[in-house]
Amino acid sequence: MNEDMIISELRNSDVEFNKCFNEHIKLEQDLEALYSLKIVPPEVEANIKQIKLTKLKNKDLMDQIIIKYKKTITTNGNA
């Protein structure tokens, strides 16, 4: 099972993973909008840093869920 298939499976079966995945996408869109500003005030720069931190936390959590899932399917012989 490749990474895309695992992500697809987890998006359908794991509420926490799906929530993190959707939030990660939304935050990426928010960052793109903020990066498109010609002038970035300090408060927006602080917001960008907070969004990046939240995205990183979500990515770490998704990676942990993927690792756990891979261990589960390997243990069950479904890999």
Residue pairs with C-beta under 8 A, 6 or more apart in sequence:
1 9
1 73
1 78
1 79
3 66
6 66
6 69
6 70
7 21
7 66
9 69
10 17
10 18
10 21
10 65
10 66
10 69
11 17
11 18
11 21
12 18
14 65
14 69
16 61
16 65
17 62
17 65
17 66
20 58
20 61
20 62
20 65
21 58
21 62
23 54
23 58
24 55
24 58
24 59
24 62
27 51
27 54
27 55
27 58
28 55
30 51
31 48
31 51
31 52
31 55
34 40
34 44
34 47
34 48
34 51
35 48
37 44
40 48
70 79
73 79
